[in-house]
């Protein structure tokens, strides 16, 4: 990572980079002047660490948090707040409305979490979701200790008071559902009428072996937990990105209806390559078809399960040039659809989804540090974000990940090391 000379004053969406410089020595004095609790020094190299396996093995779903009145509050209904601790030192997840990313380090019972980068979408429903998100992100900044109790992850402040309580996110899904991409063919309009999916849209569902369901709702990516057994199907709170699509006509209405129907799922049945989802009354609400040769999100050992390090990237002329040797740029893809990493100076996070060889990357949230060394690091970082935004497909050969644009022109080239190796 580059030498960071200031803490971020704010966090911005992609294409709004505008850091203001100040000296690193001044910031170091300001930060350390208030340090009264033990902490784990955080490293900036983006390398895979020996993180606690029980911390990195799960997607953690928030159950309780301490609000401004120092009282525990349960998470609002119809919201899902998550935390994914990557083995490469990247923490990412959803705050209930926006995705976030931060760097972290853990050792023994100590946990240090760096400044959090978050997207800036405003969500109006459910009521209070933005205040809840602000409280969650502020609480992350207070964490000094962590502990496990009865399958829960508890994060504590410097006085050892519990401020965040998480449960494990994954449940279960039978093999007849997992391992393939399900594509929506028909859906209930909400008035008992079954219609075919809107022409030109692709709505997908992928059930993994750890009890997560995610895919594309047509315009936005979504993710949730699911518990499927004996033909019953229980869907958790659905986390959805906040993009608006104008084409094709009807895509947003279909998306809203699809997500509404998904929450009403009660049972399912699989007949060959057809998946039928019914509500608790037995009415058909969603119909999917699939091809077992396709997967929405790759299994461990492909995109996931590795720490990817940038080797080369396209310059403004399209020529692939070596990445700066001292500007460690990384990418970590998690099984539940989060992509995060170090961009050389700043840290970033977003959602991704895969359909065959197609790779879709959502809007990127990142911190706003200013780095002066190595020379050219911020220019490379801006180029990296721009190229990542143009992602259309990918391939992996011999441990090398290449990301292409829609014309199959290479944009980014990474080498991969197994996480935890």
C-alpha positions as CSV (number, residue, x, y, z in Angstrom):
1,X,0.0,0.0,0.0
2,X,1.1,3.6,-0.6
3,X,2.0,5.9,2.3
4,X,-1.2,7.4,3.5
5,X,-0.9,11.0,4.6
6,X,-4.4,11.7,6.0
7,X,-7.4,10.0,7.5
8,X,-10.5,10.3,5.2
9,X,-12.8,13.3,5.9
10,X,-15.6,11.6,4.1
11,X,-16.2,8.6,1.9
12,X,-17.3,8.9,-1.6
13,X,-18.6,6.9,-4.5
14,X,-16.5,6.1,-7.5
15,X,-15.6,9.0,-9.9
16,X,-15.6,11.4,-7.0
17,X,-11.9,11.2,-5.9
18,X,-10.8,14.5,-4.5
19,X,-8.5,14.0,-1.5
20,X,-7.0,16.9,0.4
21,X,-3.4,16.4,1.6
22,X,-1.9,16.9,5.0
23,X,1.2,15.5,6.6
24,X,1.4,12.0,7.8
25,X,3.3,13.0,10.9
26,X,0.6,15.4,12.1
27,X,-2.1,12.7,11.7
28,X,0.0,10.1,13.5
29,X,0.2,12.5,16.5
30,X,-3.5,13.3,16.5
31,X,-4.5,9.7,16.3
32,X,-2.1,8.4,18.9
33,X,-2.8,11.2,21.3
34,X,-6.2,9.6,22.1
35,X,-5.0,6.0,22.2
36,X,-5.7,4.5,25.7
37,X,-6.6,0.9,24.8
38,X,-4.5,-2.0,23.4
39,X,-4.7,-2.5,19.7
40,X,-3.3,-4.7,16.9
41,X,-1.0,-2.8,14.4
42,X,-2.6,-2.9,11.0
43,X,-0.4,-3.6,8.0
44,X,-0.9,-2.0,4.6
45,X,0.7,-4.6,2.4
46,X,-2.6,-6.4,1.3
47,X,-1.0,-9.8,2.0
48,X,-2.8,-12.8,3.3
49,X,-2.6,-12.9,7.1
50,X,-2.9,-15.7,9.6
51,X,-6.3,-14.4,10.8
52,X,-8.4,-16.4,13.3
53,X,-10.2,-19.1,11.3
54,X,-13.3,-18.9,13.3
55,X,-13.5,-15.1,12.5
56,X,-13.0,-15.5,8.7
57,X,-15.0,-18.8,8.2
58,X,-18.4,-17.2,8.1
59,X,-20.5,-14.3,6.9
60,X,-21.7,-12.7,10.2
61,X,-25.2,-11.3,10.4
62,X,-25.9,-8.5,13.0
63,X,-28.5,-9.3,15.5
64,X,-28.0,-6.6,18.2
65,X,-26.2,-3.3,18.4
66,X,-25.7,-0.6,21.0
67,X,-27.4,2.7,20.0
68,X,-26.7,6.2,21.2
69,X,-28.6,5.6,24.5
70,X,-26.2,2.7,25.3
71,X,-29.0,0.3,25.1
72,X,-29.1,-2.9,22.9
73,X,-31.4,-2.7,20.0
74,X,-32.4,-5.5,17.6
75,X,-31.8,-5.0,13.9
76,X,-34.9,-3.6,12.1
77,X,-37.2,-6.0,10.3
78,X,-36.5,-6.3,6.6
79,X,-32.9,-5.2,6.9
80,X,-29.8,-7.3,6.9
81,X,-26.5,-6.1,8.2
82,X,-23.4,-8.2,7.6
83,X,-19.7,-8.4,8.3
84,X,-17.2,-10.5,6.3
85,X,-13.7,-10.7,7.7
86,X,-11.4,-11.7,4.8
87,X,-8.2,-13.6,5.4
88,X,-6.4,-10.8,3.6
89,X,-7.2,-8.2,6.3
90,X,-10.3,-6.7,4.5
91,X,-13.6,-6.3,6.3
92,X,-16.6,-5.8,4.1
93,X,-20.4,-6.2,4.2
94,X,-23.7,-4.4,4.2
95,X,-24.8,-1.7,6.6
96,X,-28.4,-2.3,5.8
97,X,-28.6,0.2,2.9
98,X,-25.0,0.6,1.7
99,X,-22.0,-1.6,1.3
100,X,-18.9,-0.8,3.2
101,X,-15.2,-1.8,3.4
102,X,-12.4,-1.3,5.9
103,X,-9.1,-2.9,6.7
104,X,-8.7,-4.8,10.0
105,X,-6.2,-6.9,11.9
106,X,-6.8,-9.4,14.7
107,X,-4.6,-11.2,17.1
108,X,-5.5,-13.0,20.3
109,X,-8.6,-11.3,21.6
110,X,-7.7,-7.9,20.0
111,X,-9.4,-6.5,16.9
112,X,-8.4,-3.3,15.1
113,X,-10.7,-1.9,12.4
114,X,-9.5,1.0,10.2
115,X,-11.6,3.8,8.8
116,X,-14.7,2.5,7.0
117,X,-15.5,3.3,3.4
118,X,-19.2,3.3,2.6
119,X,-21.4,4.1,-0.5
120,X,-23.8,7.0,-0.1
121,X,-27.1,5.7,-1.2
122,X,-30.1,7.0,0.8
123,X,-32.7,4.4,1.7
124,X,-36.1,5.5,3.0
125,X,-37.5,2.1,4.0
126,X,-37.8,0.7,6.5
127,X,-38.1,3.7,8.7
128,X,-34.9,4.3,10.7
129,X,-32.6,2.2,8.4
130,X,-30.2,5.1,7.8
131,X,-29.9,5.8,11.6
132,X,-29.3,2.1,12.2
133,X,-26.6,2.0,9.5
134,X,-24.9,5.1,11.0
135,X,-24.9,3.5,14.5
136,X,-23.4,0.3,13.1
137,X,-20.6,1.9,11.2
138,X,-19.8,4.2,14.2
139,X,-19.7,1.1,16.4
140,X,-17.2,-0.6,14.2
141,X,-14.8,2.3,14.9
142,X,-15.0,1.6,18.6
143,X,-14.1,-2.1,18.5
144,X,-11.0,-3.2,20.5
145,X,-11.8,-6.8,21.5
146,X,-13.8,-9.8,20.0
147,X,-15.0,-13.0,21.5
148,X,-17.2,-16.0,20.6
149,X,-20.1,-17.1,22.8
150,X,-22.5,-19.9,21.9
151,X,-22.0,-19.6,18.1
152,X,-22.2,-15.8,18.3
153,X,-19.5,-13.3,17.5
154,X,-19.4,-10.4,20.0
155,X,-17.4,-7.2,19.3
156,X,-16.4,-5.2,22.4
157,X,-15.2,-1.6,23.0
158,X,-12.1,-0.7,25.0
159,X,-14.0,-1.0,28.3
160,X,-15.0,-4.6,27.3
161,X,-18.6,-3.6,26.8
162,X,-20.3,-5.6,24.1
163,X,-21.5,-3.2,21.3
164,X,-22.3,-5.6,18.4
165,X,-23.6,-9.1,18.4
166,X,-23.6,-11.3,15.3
167,X,-24.9,-14.7,14.4
168,X,-23.6,-17.0,11.6
169,X,-25.3,-16.3,8.4
170,X,-25.3,-19.6,6.5
171,X,-28.0,-22.2,7.0
172,X,-28.4,-25.1,4.6
173,X,-29.5,-25.9,1.1
174,X,-30.0,-29.4,-0.5
175,X,-27.8,-30.5,-3.5
176,X,-30.8,-30.5,-5.9
177,X,-30.9,-26.7,-5.6
178,X,-27.1,-26.0,-5.3
179,X,-24.4,-25.9,-8.0
180,X,-26.3,-24.3,-10.8
181,X,-27.8,-21.0,-12.0
182,X,-31.5,-20.8,-11.9
183,X,-33.0,-18.3,-14.4
184,X,-36.4,-16.8,-13.9
185,X,-38.9,-17.7,-16.7
186,X,-42.3,-16.8,-15.1
187,X,-43.5,-14.9,-12.0
188,X,-46.7,-14.0,-10.2
189,X,-47.6,-10.4,-10.6
190,X,-49.0,-10.2,-7.1
191,X,-52.5,-10.5,-8.3
192,X,-52.6,-14.2,-9.0
193,X,-51.5,-13.9,-12.6
194,X,-48.4,-15.7,-13.9
195,X,-46.4,-13.8,-16.6
196,X,-43.2,-14.6,-18.5
197,X,-40.1,-12.7,-17.5
198,X,-39.7,-9.3,-19.3
199,X,-37.8,-9.8,-22.6
200,X,-34.2,-8.7,-22.4
201,X,-33.9,-9.2,-18.7
202,X,-32.0,-11.9,-16.8
203,X,-33.2,-12.7,-13.2
204,X,-31.1,-15.4,-11.5
205,X,-30.9,-17.3,-8.3
206,X,-27.9,-19.3,-7.0
207,X,-28.1,-21.5,-3.9
208,X,-24.7,-22.3,-2.5
209,X,-23.8,-25.2,-0.1
210,X,-23.4,-22.8,2.9
211,X,-27.1,-21.6,2.9
212,X,-26.7,-18.4,0.9
213,X,-28.9,-17.4,-2.0
214,X,-27.8,-14.6,-4.3
215,X,-28.2,-13.4,-7.9
216,X,-29.5,-10.7,-10.2
217,X,-33.0,-9.3,-9.7
218,X,-32.7,-7.9,-13.3
219,X,-31.1,-4.6,-12.5
220,X,-29.7,-5.0,-9.0
221,X,-27.7,-7.7,-7.3
222,X,-29.3,-9.3,-4.2
223,X,-28.2,-11.7,-1.4
224,X,-29.9,-13.4,1.4
225,X,-29.8,-16.5,3.6
226,X,-32.0,-19.5,2.9
227,X,-33.0,-22.7,4.7
228,X,-34.3,-25.4,2.4
229,X,-35.1,-28.9,3.5
230,X,-37.8,-31.5,2.7
231,X,-39.4,-29.2,0.1
232,X,-39.7,-26.2,2.5
233,X,-38.0,-22.9,1.7
234,X,-37.4,-20.2,4.2
235,X,-35.8,-17.0,2.8
236,X,-34.1,-14.5,5.2
237,X,-33.8,-10.7,4.9
238,X,-32.9,-9.8,1.3
239,X,-30.0,-7.3,0.8
240,X,-30.2,-5.5,-2.5
241,X,-28.0,-2.9,-4.3
242,X,-29.6,0.4,-5.2
243,X,-29.1,1.0,-8.9
244,X,-31.9,2.3,-11.2
245,X,-32.3,0.8,-14.7
246,X,-34.5,2.4,-17.3
247,X,-34.2,-0.4,-20.0
248,X,-35.8,-2.6,-21.0
249,X,-39.2,-1.2,-20.2
250,X,-40.7,-2.8,-17.1
251,X,-37.5,-4.0,-15.6
252,X,-37.8,-2.1,-12.3
253,X,-41.4,-3.2,-11.8
254,X,-40.5,-6.8,-12.5
255,X,-37.6,-6.5,-10.0
256,X,-39.8,-5.2,-7.2
257,X,-42.3,-7.9,-7.8
258,X,-39.7,-10.7,-8.0
259,X,-38.1,-9.6,-4.7
260,X,-41.6,-9.4,-3.1
261,X,-42.4,-12.9,-4.3
262,X,-39.1,-14.2,-3.1
263,X,-39.9,-13.1,0.5
264,X,-43.2,-15.1,0.3
265,X,-41.5,-18.4,-0.6
266,X,-42.8,-21.3,1.4
267,X,-42.0,-24.5,-0.6
268,X,-40.2,-25.6,-3.7
269,X,-40.0,-28.5,-6.1
270,X,-37.4,-29.4,-8.6
271,X,-38.3,-31.4,-11.8
272,X,-35.2,-31.9,-14.0
273,X,-34.1,-28.4,-14.9
274,X,-37.2,-26.6,-13.6
275,X,-37.6,-25.1,-10.2
276,X,-41.0,-24.1,-9.0
277,X,-41.4,-21.9,-5.9
278,X,-44.8,-21.7,-4.1
279,X,-46.1,-19.5,-1.3
280,X,-47.4,-21.0,2.0
281,X,-50.9,-21.3,0.4
282,X,-49.5,-23.5,-2.3
283,X,-49.8,-21.0,-5.2
284,X,-47.0,-20.9,-7.8
285,X,-45.2,-17.6,-7.5
286,X,-41.8,-18.1,-9.3
287,X,-40.6,-20.5,-12.0
288,X,-37.0,-21.0,-12.9
289,X,-35.0,-23.0,-15.4
290,X,-31.3,-24.0,-15.2
291,X,-28.4,-25.6,-16.8
292,X,-26.1,-27.5,-14.5
293,X,-23.1,-26.5,-16.5
294,X,-23.4,-22.9,-15.4
295,X,-22.7,-21.3,-12.0
296,X,-23.6,-17.9,-10.8
297,X,-20.9,-17.6,-8.3
298,X,-17.7,-19.7,-8.5
299,X,-16.9,-22.2,-5.8
300,X,-13.9,-22.1,-3.6
301,X,-10.7,-22.5,-5.7
302,X,-11.7,-20.3,-8.6
303,X,-12.5,-16.6,-7.9
304,X,-13.1,-17.2,-4.3
305,X,-10.7,-18.8,-1.8
306,X,-7.7,-16.8,-3.2
307,X,-6.0,-13.5,-2.6
308,X,-5.5,-11.8,-6.0
309,X,-2.6,-9.5,-6.5
310,X,-2.5,-7.1,-9.5
311,X,0.3,-7.8,-11.9
312,X,-0.6,-5.7,-14.9
313,X,-3.3,-3.2,-16.0
314,X,-4.3,-1.4,-19.2
315,X,-3.1,2.2,-19.6
316,X,-5.0,4.9,-21.5
317,X,-3.9,3.4,-24.8
318,X,-5.0,-0.1,-23.9
319,X,-1.5,-1.5,-23.5
320,X,-1.0,-3.8,-20.6
321,X,1.7,-2.3,-18.3
322,X,3.2,-3.6,-15.0
323,X,1.6,-2.5,-11.8
324,X,3.8,-0.4,-9.5
325,X,5.9,-2.8,-7.5
326,X,5.4,-0.9,-4.2
327,X,1.7,-0.2,-4.7
328,X,0.1,-3.4,-3.6
329,X,-3.3,-3.8,-5.3
330,X,-5.5,-6.7,-4.2
331,X,-8.9,-8.2,-4.8
332,X,-10.7,-10.8,-2.7
333,X,-14.0,-12.3,-3.8
334,X,-16.2,-13.9,-1.1
335,X,-18.7,-16.6,-1.6
336,X,-21.6,-14.3,-0.7
337,X,-20.9,-11.8,-3.5
338,X,-18.6,-9.2,-1.8
339,X,-15.5,-7.9,-3.6
340,X,-13.0,-5.9,-1.6
341,X,-9.3,-5.1,-1.5
342,X,-6.5,-2.6,-1.4
343,X,-6.2,-0.2,-4.4
344,X,-2.7,0.9,-3.7
345,X,-3.5,3.8,-1.4
346,X,-7.1,3.3,-0.5
347,X,-9.3,0.4,0.5
348,X,-12.5,-0.4,-1.5
349,X,-15.5,-2.7,-1.4
350,X,-18.4,-3.6,-3.7
351,X,-20.7,-6.4,-4.7
352,X,-20.1,-8.7,-7.7
353,X,-21.9,-11.5,-9.5
354,X,-21.0,-14.1,-12.1
355,X,-23.0,-15.6,-14.9
356,X,-20.9,-18.1,-16.8
357,X,-17.9,-16.2,-17.9
358,X,-19.6,-12.9,-17.4
359,X,-18.5,-10.8,-14.4
360,X,-20.6,-7.9,-13.1
361,X,-19.1,-5.4,-10.6
362,X,-21.4,-3.0,-8.8
363,X,-20.7,0.6,-7.7
364,X,-17.5,0.8,-5.7
365,X,-17.1,2.4,-2.2
366,X,-13.6,3.4,-1.1
367,X,-11.7,5.4,1.4
368,X,-10.3,8.9,0.6
369,X,-6.7,8.9,1.6
370,X,-4.0,10.9,-0.1
371,X,-0.7,9.1,-0.8
372,X,2.4,10.7,-2.2
373,X,4.6,7.6,-2.5
374,X,5.4,5.6,-4.5
375,X,5.2,8.1,-7.4
376,X,2.2,7.6,-9.6
377,X,0.2,5.6,-7.0
378,X,-2.9,7.7,-7.1
379,X,-2.9,7.8,-10.9
380,X,-2.7,4.0,-11.0
381,X,-5.5,3.8,-8.4
382,X,-7.8,6.0,-10.4
383,X,-7.0,3.9,-13.5
384,X,-7.7,0.7,-11.5
385,X,-11.1,1.9,-10.4
386,X,-12.0,3.0,-13.9
387,X,-11.0,-0.4,-15.4
388,X,-12.8,-2.3,-12.7
389,X,-15.9,-0.3,-13.5
390,X,-15.7,-1.6,-17.1
391,X,-15.5,-5.3,-16.2
392,X,-17.5,-7.6,-18.4
393,X,-15.9,-11.0,-18.2
394,X,-13.1,-13.0,-16.8
395,X,-11.0,-16.2,-17.1
396,X,-8.6,-18.0,-14.9
397,X,-5.7,-20.0,-16.3
398,X,-2.8,-21.4,-14.3
399,X,-3.4,-19.3,-11.3
400,X,-3.7,-16.1,-13.4
401,X,-7.0,-14.1,-13.4
402,X,-7.6,-11.8,-16.4
403,X,-10.5,-9.4,-16.4
404,X,-11.9,-8.2,-19.8
405,X,-14.2,-5.5,-21.1
406,X,-17.2,-6.1,-23.2
407,X,-15.0,-6.4,-26.3
408,X,-12.8,-9.1,-24.7
409,X,-10.0,-6.6,-24.4
410,X,-7.8,-7.3,-21.3
411,X,-8.1,-4.7,-18.5
412,X,-6.6,-6.3,-15.4
413,X,-4.3,-9.2,-14.7
414,X,-3.9,-10.8,-11.2
415,X,-1.9,-13.6,-9.7
416,X,-3.6,-15.7,-7.0
417,X,-2.5,-17.2,-3.8
418,X,-4.8,-19.5,-1.7
419,X,-6.2,-17.6,1.3
420,X,-4.7,-18.8,4.5
421,X,-1.7,-20.4,2.7
